[in-house]
Amino acid sequence: MLDVTVIEDAEAAAVSLDPTRARLLAELAAGPASAAMLAGRVGLPRQKVNYHLKALERHGLVELAGERRKGNVTERLMRATAASYVISPLALAAVQPDPDRFRDQLSARWLLALGARLVRDVGSLITGAAKARKRLATYALDGQVTFGSAADRAAFIEELTAGVSGLIRKYDAPDAVGGRDHRIVVALHPTVKPQTPAAELPISTEE
């Protein structure tokens, strides 16, 4: 099972977004199960679960893990093809974000468009590498920094821009024979705070 896979097909995306099928995917990501086993977990008739499993299987979201005899019946054990899924902007190709339409390094929406392009491009590269049975050379850096002030944040961005730009100038070789273009995306945004479940919120006693 893959850790994460990208859904590029619009129909497969629609199938995965169905709440019942999404629940079945989550169950099958935890381990193989038959329609009968899943029926008890999700509270649906086995026939209905089978219907949903066939739709997921047609789009490559689940696969056969094995078979077992149970009385006079042979049960198919299914499993998810990945532990998690990401829907590529290619699934909405006509309206996918295009960061080349405008450039604003301080725009959160431009950052979102860049992120969407990253999902699209890396997803396509993963698909191509899998078909060619080749490894895909990638690198990612993830970190967290707490700025003491807005001025510190601005200074950090200025130094980061200068540093990365200097590295690009140093190593860029557009005329190199056999060279290959690589895209660089550096992002900075406030950390998303975890939401407190409603059951854990303090209850006011004031009238």
N, C-alpha and C positions, 0 to 999 in steps of 0.2 A: 504494500500500500504506500502511495506517495504521501508526503507530509502535506503538500498543498498542490492543487492543480488549477488551471485557468479555464473557465468556460467561455468559449468564443462564439458558439452558435446561439442564435437568438431563441430557437425552440428549446434547446437544452437549458438555457437560462430561465425561460418561463417555467419549465418543468421543475427546476430546482427551487424556484421561489414559491411554489405551492406549499402552504403551511404543513399539510400532512406529509408530503414527500420530503420536505426539509427535515421533519421529525424522523422519518424513516432513515434518511441519510445519516442523521446524528446517531441513531441507534446502531446502524451498520458500520459506522466509523469506529464504534467501540468493540466490535467483533462480529463474526459471521452469525447469521440467524436465518431461520426459515420463516415463511409467511405465517405459519401457525404461531411461532414464538413471538413474532412481532405483533400479531393481532392482539394478544393479551396485554402487551405493553402499551399500545397506542389506543386500545379500546375500539377497534374496528373489526368487522367480520373478516375472516381469512380471505374470502373471495375479493373483497375490496382492497385488502393489502396486496394481494397478487396483482390486481389491476395496476396499482401504483408502482409496484416493483418492475413490472414489464415496461412501463413508461420510462422509468429511471434507467433500466437496462438498455433500452433502445438508444439512449443518448449517451451511453458509456459512463454513467454516473455510479452504477453498481455493476458487479460482475459475479459470475458463479464461483463460489469458493469450494464447493464440493457437494456430494449427495449422500443421503443416508436413508436406510430402510426403517420405516416405522410401521409395523404391522404389514399390511398389504400395500402400503403407499410408499413411494420414493419421494422424500422431501429434498427440495433444492435449498442449499444453504447459500445465501447471498452475502456479499460484503461490499462496502463502499470502495471505490477505486482510489479515494484519497481521504485523509483525515479532515481536510478542510478545502473549501472551494472559493475562488475569487472570480467574479464575473468581469470579463474584459469589456472595454468600451466597444470592441468589435461587435458585440451582441446588439449594440444600438448604433451601428455604423453610420447611419444617416445623420445622427445628431451627437456623435461623439465629440468630446472637447478637442479643440485645436489650439494649443498654446502659441502657435505661430501667428494667430490672428492679431494678437497684441502682446506686448512685453511690458510687464510692470513688476519689477522685482519685489515690490512692497505690497503686492496684491495677493490676498489669500485665495482669490478665485483663480489667479494665474498659477499659484502653487498647486491648487487642486487639478487644474488642467495638465500640469506637468506630471503630477502623480498618476493621473489617468493614462497619459501617454506611456509612462513607465510600465504600468500594468499591461497595457496593450502590447508594447514592444517586447518586453521580457516574456510574456505569455507566448507570443508568436515564436520567439527564439527557442523557448523550451519545447514547443511542439515540433519545430523543425529539427532540433537536436535529437529528440526522442526518435523521430522517424529515421534519421540518419545514423542512429545509435552512436552518437558522439557526445562528449562532455562539453558543457557550455561554460566558458570562462567568464565569471562575474566576480564582483567584489561589492561589499556594502559596509558602511560604517554607521553605527547607531550609538548615540551618546546623549547625555543630558547635562545641561549647564544652568545654574541659577544666577541671573544677573542682579547686581545690587541696585541698578538704576537703568532708566531708559538710555542714558548717555553711555553706559557700559555696553549695552546691547548694540547701540549704533557703532561704537568703536570696534566691537567684536566683528560685526558684519563688514566693516571697512577693511580690517586686517585679514579676515577670511577671504574676501573678494580679491585682495591684492595677492595673497599667498597662492590661491588656486589659479589665478590668472598668470602668475609667474611660472607655476609648474606647467601650465598649458603651453606657454611660450617656449619653455625649455625643452619639452618633449614632443611637441607637435612636429610631425614629419609628413606633410601632405604629399610629398613627391617620392616617398620611399617605395621601392619596388616590393610588392607583397604586403605593404602596410594595410591595416584595417582601421576604419573609423570606429571610434568609441564615443558614446554619449556620457556626459558627466552631469549629474544632478545633485546639487547640495541644497538641503532644505533646512529651514529653521522656523519653528512655530511653538507657541505656548503648549505646555503639557496639558493634555485633557485630564481633568480631575474625575476620579471615579464617582459615579452617582450613588448616593445613599439610598438603599431600598426603603420604600415607604414604611415598611414594618419597623424599621430601625430609627425613623425620625422621632425626635422628642415630641411628646404630647404636651401642649400648653394647658395649664390648669387655670389660666386667667379667664374671667368672665368678660 
